[in-house]
Amino acid sequence: MTISRTLLASAVAATLALTTGLANPAAAHDRAPGRADHHRASQTIVGVAAGNADFSTLVTAVQTAGLVETLNGTGPFMVFAPTNEAFADLPSGAVERLLRPSQRGQLTRILAYHVVPGRITAADLTTAIRVGGGSATLTTFEGGELTVTSRRGGLTLTDSAGNRIGISAADIRAANGIVHVLDGVLTPH
């Protein structure tokens, strides 16, 4: 089953919003990881990420790519958020290279590959997999595709490079979408 591209423009706006939401370090401090779910749900996707130390590399990447404003937009967006540990698993020096100003286009492309238009929950993904006969295809903001399948105890994404990445936590709600936590970094073509 293919999830429609009709919300692609919204995803772009959401990606940009993420960058502007991180401009206020004091506000990020107020979004501590221990806050209640209802508090997180009133924040944008950027605010949710900025309020969790496990996403500091992602937040830095979003700021560097200039995507804060987009990801703070109205959305709705579904963001697959790699943790710091996921970024650390990349080849040595990869993150540092991507954060260079000369690599902004490539970094933006990679981050946009982690965003899908819509407010798609894990239950929605599971239903799409069932209806799709064992898999579902998502079209990312970047324009690439991800394949979602079930695995014991959770969901797995397969990116265009053939990497299989698990969703380690799902359905973190934000005012403008949903965040699903990844144990790896997705790679577009």
Secondary structure, 3 states (H helix, E strand, C coil): CEECCCCHHHHHHHHHHHHHCCCCHHHHHHCCCCCCHHHHHCCCHHHHHHCCHHHHHHHHHHHHHCCHHHHCCCCCEEEEEECHHHHHCCCCCHHHHHCCHHHHHHHHHHHHCCEEECCCCHHHHHHHHHHCCCCEEEECCCCCEEEEEEECCEEEEECCCCCEEEEEEEEEEECCEEEEEECCCCCCC
